């Protein structure tokens, strides 16, 4: 059985990596650490929520690729 805590931990670790990537790309494009960090922090706050609900919908309602005979 997969617990909600696992989904939360997975979302947090994924977002840390994603946010570092966003800040880096933002800095490359803007050359401004304040702007790129602001974009990164905004993304860090919003995307885990979106990801969590996306993951829960797939877990509960979308059975694509799930073996029905698995114990």
Phi, psi and omega in degrees: 000132180266129182264156179302326180301324178296317180296321179294313179298318179297317179297319181294312181295322178295318182290326178300312178297316180296321180291319176299321178295315180298317179298318179297312179296318177301319179292319178300318182282324186258331185072013184235114183293329180292313179296313182295324178291322178297316176299315181297316180293320178299314178298319181300326181280327187267315188293327177298325179294313178298314181298315181303310181292325175299314180297317180294320177299313179298317182296318185271326193240340184251116186256015178302124178080007180262129178284119183291341184260007180287137180265000000 
